[in-house]
Amino acid sequence: MVSDFAYRVPLVVHRGAARLYRFTNVSAEVLRGVTLTLHGSGVMGANAPATLRPGETLEVDIAGRTLARDSILVIRWFRPSGEEYLWRVSF
């Protein structure tokens, strides 16, 4: 069932030292099947689908000279209801 209410993105992005990015689940929900897909000239290691409980963090190294100009990251997850969500992240 799809809700008529706005759904706040449950993740916060923190850029760490060098190429490290951290995605923290700031919601009260368990996010399942969390995957990251990088489009453009950047480079990122493969990642298996993850489960992020409230407060948990997923870390990933993303490299590229011009990420802000020619790359985007898409994060995909499933809510407890089974609904799929995609979030586009720009650098």
Order of alpha helices (4+ residues) and beta strands (2+ residues): beta-beta-beta-beta-beta-beta-alpha-beta-beta
